[in-house]
Amino acid sequence: MEEKRVNPPAGSSARMAGVATRAGHPGAGGDLPSREAAWQLVCEWVQSDSLRKHLLAVEAAMRRMAERAGGDPDRWGLAGLVHDLDWERYPTREDHPYRGVEALRQAGFPEDIVHAVLAHADYTGTARESDMDRALYAVDELTGLITAAALVRPDHSLRTLEVKSVVKKMKEKRFAAGVDRQTIEVGAQELGLTVPELTAEALAAMQGIADQLGLAGEPGQPAEKTVTSS
């Protein structure tokens, strides 16, 4: 999403203080809400089809990154699914992601997920402390770039999209200009990955749910390999 690499706005201090006082999360403790409950919460807050698909894409990418890092795919996936919960209603730096964080706490989400949601936006000043934090920061913008790269293909398909094509599009500054390239680069670096390696993971995850994202192309079309050398 846009507007994420700026300093905290003057008007947000009170809300930031309210959420930050509880942001010292105790780690991965706390029971997880069910995925069904999380999706119901998303549907209450988000009516936009494109934003719902973005959340599904980030969820899939987070689950794959958890598997790579030895994390909990269910926990990481939930962080991805709800990270932009409030974006449709409150698309401003004064409110996002603070309003969503309030709703997540009320719904009983554990503090490590809340912390990851806060940390995915630089302007909150919340440090990325865990691999889950760093992964969410890295794949959020990247999934948007991958979606845009698929949509300009003749078949609108993730299945035929290759890593090299996404990386090439990333270098074209006018393409999907709202995508923050620096966030992707910094995120990959924090995870110890190259941008092509990170892209390969996110693309493979999104290919796995291409039907849900509306980017499956023609039925029976084979998927391209997404693994690339660094």
KEDREN-356408 format. One record per residue (C-alpha): residue number from 1; x, y, z. Coordinates in steps of 0.25 Angstrom, whole numbers, always signed. Example, Ala and Ser with C-alpha at 12.3 -4.5 7.8 and 13.67 -1.06 7.14 Angstrom:
<rs>
<r><i>1</i><east>+49</east><north>-18</north><up>+31</up></r>
<r><i>2</i><east>+55</east><north>-4</north><up>+29</up></r>
</rs>
This chain:
<rs>
<r><i>1</i><east>+0</east><north>+0</north><up>+0</up></r>
<r><i>2</i><east>+4</east><north>+14</north><up>-1</up></r>
<r><i>3</i><east>+8</east><north>+25</north><up>+9</up></r>
<r><i>4</i><east>+17</east><north>+16</north><up>+17</up></r>
<r><i>5</i><east>+31</east><north>+22</north><up>+17</up></r>
<r><i>6</i><east>+28</east><north>+35</north><up>+24</up></r>
<r><i>7</i><east>+30</east><north>+41</north><up>+38</up></r>
<r><i>8</i><east>+19</east><north>+40</north><up>+48</up></r>
<r><i>9</i><east>+8</east><north>+51</north><up>+45</up></r>
<r><i>10</i><east>+7</east><north>+61</north><up>+56</up></r>
<r><i>11</i><east>-8</east><north>+58</north><up>+58</up></r>
<r><i>12</i><east>-5</east><north>+43</north><up>+61</up></r>
<r><i>13</i><east>+2</east><north>+44</north><up>+74</up></r>
<r><i>14</i><east>-9</east><north>+41</north><up>+83</up></r>
<r><i>15</i><east>-14</east><north>+29</north><up>+75</up></r>
<r><i>16</i><east>+1</east><north>+24</north><up>+74</up></r>
<r><i>17</i><east>+3</east><north>+25</north><up>+89</up></r>
<r><i>18</i><east>-10</east><north>+17</north><up>+91</up></r>
<r><i>19</i><east>-5</east><north>+5</north><up>+83</up></r>
<r><i>20</i><east>+9</east><north>+6</north><up>+86</up></r>
<r><i>21</i><east>+8</east><north>+4</north><up>+101</up></r>
<r><i>22</i><east>+3</east><north>-10</north><up>+98</up></r>
<r><i>23</i><east>+12</east><north>-13</north><up>+86</up></r>
<r><i>24</i><east>+23</east><north>-19</north><up>+95</up></r>
<r><i>25</i><east>+18</east><north>-33</north><up>+90</up></r>
<r><i>26</i><east>+22</east><north>-45</north><up>+99</up></r>
<r><i>27</i><east>+26</east><north>-53</north><up>+86</up></r>
<r><i>28</i><east>+18</east><north>-64</north><up>+80</up></r>
<r><i>29</i><east>+9</east><north>-66</north><up>+92</up></r>
<r><i>30</i><east>-6</east><north>-66</north><up>+92</up></r>
<r><i>31</i><east>-17</east><north>-74</north><up>+86</up></r>
<r><i>32</i><east>-19</east><north>-72</north><up>+71</up></r>
<r><i>33</i><east>-33</east><north>-68</north><up>+66</up></r>
<r><i>34</i><east>-38</east><north>-78</north><up>+55</up></r>
<r><i>35</i><east>-35</east><north>-74</north><up>+41</up></r>
<r><i>36</i><east>-50</east><north>-74</north><up>+39</up></r>
<r><i>37</i><east>-52</east><north>-64</north><up>+50</up></r>
<r><i>38</i><east>-41</east><north>-56</north><up>+44</up></r>
<r><i>39</i><east>-47</east><north>-56</north><up>+30</up></r>
<r><i>40</i><east>-61</east><north>-52</north><up>+36</up></r>
<r><i>41</i><east>-54</east><north>-40</north><up>+42</up></r>
<r><i>42</i><east>-48</east><north>-36</north><up>+29</up></r>
<r><i>43</i><east>-61</east><north>-37</north><up>+22</up></r>
<r><i>44</i><east>-67</east><north>-28</north><up>+32</up></r>
<r><i>45</i><east>-57</east><north>-18</north><up>+30</up></r>
<r><i>46</i><east>-53</east><north>-19</north><up>+15</up></r>
<r><i>47</i><east>-63</east><north>-19</north><up>+4</up></r>
<r><i>48</i><east>-53</east><north>-16</north><up>-7</up></r>
<r><i>49</i><east>-51</east><north>-29</north><up>-16</up></r>
<r><i>50</i><east>-37</east><north>-24</north><up>-19</up></r>
<r><i>51</i><east>-33</east><north>-21</north><up>-5</up></r>
<r><i>52</i><east>-38</east><north>-35</north><up>-1</up></r>
<r><i>53</i><east>-30</east><north>-41</north><up>-11</up></r>
<r><i>54</i><east>-18</east><north>-34</north><up>-7</up></r>
<r><i>55</i><east>-20</east><north>-39</north><up>+7</up></r>
<r><i>56</i><east>-21</east><north>-53</north><up>+2</up></r>
<r><i>57</i><east>-8</east><north>-51</north><up>-6</up></r>
<r><i>58</i><east>-1</east><north>-46</north><up>+6</up></r>
<r><i>59</i><east>-6</east><north>-58</north><up>+15</up></r>
<r><i>60</i><east>-1</east><north>-68</north><up>+4</up></r>
<r><i>61</i><east>+12</east><north>-61</north><up>+4</up></r>
<r><i>62</i><east>+13</east><north>-61</north><up>+19</up></r>
<r><i>63</i><east>+10</east><north>-76</north><up>+20</up></r>
<r><i>64</i><east>+21</east><north>-79</north><up>+10</up></r>
<r><i>65</i><east>+31</east><north>-70</north><up>+17</up></r>
<r><i>66</i><east>+28</east><north>-77</north><up>+30</up></r>
<r><i>67</i><east>+30</east><north>-91</north><up>+24</up></r>
<r><i>68</i><east>+44</east><north>-86</north><up>+19</up></r>
<r><i>69</i><east>+48</east><north>-80</north><up>+33</up></r>
<r><i>70</i><east>+42</east><north>-91</north><up>+41</up></r>
<r><i>71</i><east>+31</east><north>-82</north><up>+47</up></r>
<r><i>72</i><east>+16</east><north>-85</north><up>+49</up></r>
<r><i>73</i><east>+9</east><north>-84</north><up>+36</up></r>
<r><i>74</i><east>-4</east><north>-82</north><up>+43</up></r>
<r><i>75</i><east>+1</east><north>-70</north><up>+51</up></r>
<r><i>76</i><east>+9</east><north>-63</north><up>+40</up></r>
<r><i>77</i><east>-3</east><north>-65</north><up>+31</up></r>
<r><i>78</i><east>-13</east><north>-58</north><up>+40</up></r>
<r><i>79</i><east>-3</east><north>-46</north><up>+41</up></r>
<r><i>80</i><east>-3</east><north>-45</north><up>+26</up></r>
<r><i>81</i><east>-18</east><north>-47</north><up>+25</up></r>
<r><i>82</i><east>-22</east><north>-35</north><up>+35</up></r>
<r><i>83</i><east>-10</east><north>-26</north><up>+33</up></r>
<r><i>84</i><east>-18</east><north>-16</north><up>+25</up></r>
<r><i>85</i><east>-31</east><north>-18</north><up>+32</up></r>
<r><i>86</i><east>-34</east><north>-3</north><up>+33</up></r>
<r><i>87</i><east>-29</east><north>+2</north><up>+20</up></r>
<r><i>88</i><east>-42</east><north>+3</north><up>+13</up></r>
<r><i>89</i><east>-49</east><north>+11</north><up>+24</up></r>
<r><i>90</i><east>-37</east><north>+19</north><up>+29</up></r>
<r><i>91</i><east>-27</east><north>+20</north><up>+18</up></r>
<r><i>92</i><east>-19</east><north>+31</north><up>+25</up></r>
<r><i>93</i><east>-6</east><north>+31</north><up>+33</up></r>
<r><i>94</i><east>-14</east><north>+37</north><up>+45</up></r>
<r><i>95</i><east>-22</east><north>+24</north><up>+45</up></r>
<r><i>96</i><east>-16</east><north>+13</north><up>+38</up></r>
<r><i>97</i><east>-12</east><north>+3</north><up>+44</up></r>
<r><i>98</i><east>-16</east><north>+8</north><up>+58</up></r>
<r><i>99</i><east>-31</east><north>+6</north><up>+56</up></r>
<r><i>100</i><east>-28</east><north>-8</north><up>+51</up></r>
<r><i>101</i><east>-20</east><north>-11</north><up>+63</up></r>
<r><i>102</i><east>-31</east><north>-7</north><up>+72</up></r>
<r><i>103</i><east>-40</east><north>-16</north><up>+65</up></r>
<r><i>104</i><east>-30</east><north>-28</north><up>+66</up></r>
<r><i>105</i><east>-28</east><north>-26</north><up>+81</up></r>
<r><i>106</i><east>-43</east><north>-26</north><up>+83</up></r>
<r><i>107</i><east>-44</east><north>-39</north><up>+75</up></r>
<r><i>108</i><east>-33</east><north>-46</north><up>+83</up></r>
<r><i>109</i><east>-22</east><north>-46</north><up>+74</up></r>
<r><i>110</i><east>-8</east><north>-49</north><up>+81</up></r>
<r><i>111</i><east>+1</east><north>-37</north><up>+82</up></r>
<r><i>112</i><east>+12</east><north>-43</north><up>+73</up></r>
<r><i>113</i><east>+2</east><north>-42</north><up>+61</up></r>
<r><i>114</i><east>-2</east><north>-28</north><up>+66</up></r>
<r><i>115</i><east>+12</east><north>-24</north><up>+66</up></r>
<r><i>116</i><east>+15</east><north>-29</north><up>+52</up></r>
<r><i>117</i><east>+3</east><north>-21</north><up>+47</up></r>
<r><i>118</i><east>+9</east><north>-8</north><up>+54</up></r>
<r><i>119</i><east>+23</east><north>-11</north><up>+49</up></r>
<r><i>120</i><east>+19</east><north>-13</north><up>+34</up></r>
<r><i>121</i><east>+17</east><north>+2</north><up>+33</up></r>
<r><i>122</i><east>+30</east><north>+10</north><up>+35</up></r>
<r><i>123</i><east>+23</east><north>+22</north><up>+40</up></r>
<r><i>124</i><east>+18</east><north>+16</north><up>+53</up></r>
<r><i>125</i><east>+32</east><north>+15</north><up>+58</up></r>
<r><i>126</i><east>+30</east><north>+1</north><up>+62</up></r>
<r><i>127</i><east>+43</east><north>-8</north><up>+61</up></r>
<r><i>128</i><east>+43</east><north>-20</north><up>+53</up></r>
<r><i>129</i><east>+47</east><north>-30</north><up>+63</up></r>
<r><i>130</i><east>+43</east><north>-44</north><up>+58</up></r>
<r><i>131</i><east>+44</east><north>-52</north><up>+45</up></r>
<r><i>132</i><east>+29</east><north>-50</north><up>+44</up></r>
<r><i>133</i><east>+30</east><north>-35</north><up>+45</up></r>
<r><i>134</i><east>+41</east><north>-35</north><up>+35</up></r>
<r><i>135</i><east>+34</east><north>-44</north><up>+25</up></r>
<r><i>136</i><east>+21</east><north>-36</north><up>+26</up></r>
<r><i>137</i><east>+28</east><north>-24</north><up>+23</up></r>
<r><i>138</i><east>+35</east><north>-30</north><up>+11</up></r>
<r><i>139</i><east>+24</east><north>-37</north><up>+4</up></r>
<r><i>140</i><east>+13</east><north>-26</north><up>+6</up></r>
<r><i>141</i><east>+18</east><north>-17</north><up>-6</up></r>
<r><i>142</i><east>+23</east><north>-29</north><up>-14</up></r>
<r><i>143</i><east>+10</east><north>-36</north><up>-15</up></r>
<r><i>144</i><east>+4</east><north>-23</north><up>-21</up></r>
<r><i>145</i><east>+15</east><north>-23</north><up>-31</up></r>
<r><i>146</i><east>+13</east><north>-37</north><up>-35</up></r>
<r><i>147</i><east>-2</east><north>-35</north><up>-37</up></r>
<r><i>148</i><east>+1</east><north>-23</north><up>-46</up></r>
<r><i>149</i><east>+11</east><north>-31</north><up>-54</up></r>
<r><i>150</i><east>+1</east><north>-42</north><up>-56</up></r>
<r><i>151</i><east>-10</east><north>-33</north><up>-60</up></r>
<r><i>152</i><east>-2</east><north>-27</north><up>-72</up></r>
<r><i>153</i><east>+0</east><north>-41</north><up>-78</up></r>
<r><i>154</i><east>-9</east><north>-45</north><up>-89</up></r>
<r><i>155</i><east>-14</east><north>-56</north><up>-81</up></r>
<r><i>156</i><east>-15</east><north>-49</north><up>-68</up></r>
<r><i>157</i><east>-9</east><north>-61</north><up>-62</up></r>
<r><i>158</i><east>+1</east><north>-63</north><up>-50</up></r>
<r><i>159</i><east>+3</east><north>-77</north><up>-55</up></r>
<r><i>160</i><east>+11</east><north>-73</north><up>-67</up></r>
<r><i>161</i><east>+18</east><north>-61</north><up>-60</up></r>
<r><i>162</i><east>+33</east><north>-63</north><up>-57</up></r>
<r><i>163</i><east>+42</east><north>-57</north><up>-46</up></r>
<r><i>164</i><east>+50</east><north>-50</north><up>-57</up></r>
<r><i>165</i><east>+38</east><north>-43</north><up>-62</up></r>
<r><i>166</i><east>+34</east><north>-37</north><up>-48</up></r>
<r><i>167</i><east>+48</east><north>-33</north><up>-45</up></r>
<r><i>168</i><east>+49</east><north>-26</north><up>-59</up></r>
<r><i>169</i><east>+36</east><north>-19</north><up>-56</up></r>
<r><i>170</i><east>+41</east><north>-15</north><up>-42</up></r>
<r><i>171</i><east>+52</east><north>-7</north><up>-50</up></r>
<r><i>172</i><east>+42</east><north>+1</north><up>-58</up></r>
<r><i>173</i><east>+39</east><north>+12</north><up>-49</up></r>
<r><i>174</i><east>+26</east><north>+16</north><up>-56</up></r>
<r><i>175</i><east>+20</east><north>+2</north><up>-55</up></r>
<r><i>176</i><east>+11</east><north>+1</north><up>-43</up></r>
<r><i>177</i><east>+17</east><north>+14</north><up>-38</up></r>
<r><i>178</i><east>+10</east><north>+13</north><up>-25</up></r>
<r><i>179</i><east>+18</east><north>+1</north><up>-21</up></r>
<r><i>180</i><east>+29</east><north>+5</north><up>-12</up></r>
<r><i>181</i><east>+42</east><north>-2</north><up>-18</up></r>
<r><i>182</i><east>+50</east><north>+2</north><up>-6</up></r>
<r><i>183</i><east>+42</east><north>-6</north><up>+4</up></r>
<r><i>184</i><east>+43</east><north>-18</north><up>-5</up></r>
<r><i>185</i><east>+58</east><north>-17</north><up>-5</up></r>
<r><i>186</i><east>+60</east><north>-14</north><up>+9</up></r>
<r><i>187</i><east>+51</east><north>-25</north><up>+13</up></r>
<r><i>188</i><east>+58</east><north>-35</north><up>+5</up></r>
<r><i>189</i><east>+71</east><north>-30</north><up>+11</up></r>
<r><i>190</i><east>+66</east><north>-32</north><up>+25</up></r>
<r><i>191</i><east>+62</east><north>-46</north><up>+22</up></r>
<r><i>192</i><east>+76</east><north>-49</north><up>+16</up></r>
<r><i>193</i><east>+70</east><north>-51</north><up>+2</up></r>
<r><i>194</i><east>+72</east><north>-45</north><up>-11</up></r>
<r><i>195</i><east>+60</east><north>-39</north><up>-18</up></r>
<r><i>196</i><east>+59</east><north>-50</north><up>-28</up></r>
<r><i>197</i><east>+59</east><north>-60</north><up>-17</up></r>
<r><i>198</i><east>+48</east><north>-53</north><up>-9</up></r>
<r><i>199</i><east>+40</east><north>-51</north><up>-22</up></r>
<r><i>200</i><east>+41</east><north>-66</north><up>-25</up></r>
<r><i>201</i><east>+35</east><north>-69</north><up>-11</up></r>
<r><i>202</i><east>+24</east><north>-59</north><up>-12</up></r>
<r><i>203</i><east>+21</east><north>-63</north><up>-27</up></r>
<r><i>204</i><east>+20</east><north>-78</north><up>-24</up></r>
<r><i>205</i><east>+11</east><north>-75</north><up>-12</up></r>
<r><i>206</i><east>+2</east><north>-67</north><up>-21</up></r>
<r><i>207</i><east>+2</east><north>-77</north><up>-32</up></r>
<r><i>208</i><east>-4</east><north>-87</north><up>-22</up></r>
<r><i>209</i><east>-16</east><north>-78</north><up>-20</up></r>
<r><i>210</i><east>-17</east><north>-72</north><up>-34</up></r>
<r><i>211</i><east>-32</east><north>-76</north><up>-35</up></r>
<r><i>212</i><east>-36</east><north>-69</north><up>-22</up></r>
<r><i>213</i><east>-28</east><north>-57</north><up>-27</up></r>
<r><i>214</i><east>-35</east><north>-57</north><up>-41</up></r>
<r><i>215</i><east>-21</east><north>-59</north><up>-48</up></r>
<r><i>216</i><east>-22</east><north>-73</north><up>-52</up></r>
<r><i>217</i><east>-22</east><north>-71</north><up>-67</up></r>
<r><i>218</i><east>-27</east><north>-82</north><up>-76</up></r>
<r><i>219</i><east>-31</east><north>-95</north><up>-70</up></r>
<r><i>220</i><east>-21</east><north>-106</north><up>-71</up></r>
<r><i>221</i><east>-9</east><north>-96</north><up>-74</up></r>
<r><i>222</i><east>+4</east><north>-101</north><up>-67</up></r>
<r><i>223</i><east>+10</east><north>-92</north><up>-57</up></r>
<r><i>224</i><east>+24</east><north>-87</north><up>-59</up></r>
<r><i>225</i><east>+35</east><north>-90</north><up>-50</up></r>
<r><i>226</i><east>+38</east><north>-79</north><up>-40</up></r>
<r><i>227</i><east>+51</east><north>-83</north><up>-34</up></r>
<r><i>228</i><east>+63</east><north>-74</north><up>-39</up></r>
<r><i>229</i><east>+77</east><north>-74</north><up>-36</up></r>
<r><i>230</i><east>+83</east><north>-62</north><up>-28</up></r>
</rs>
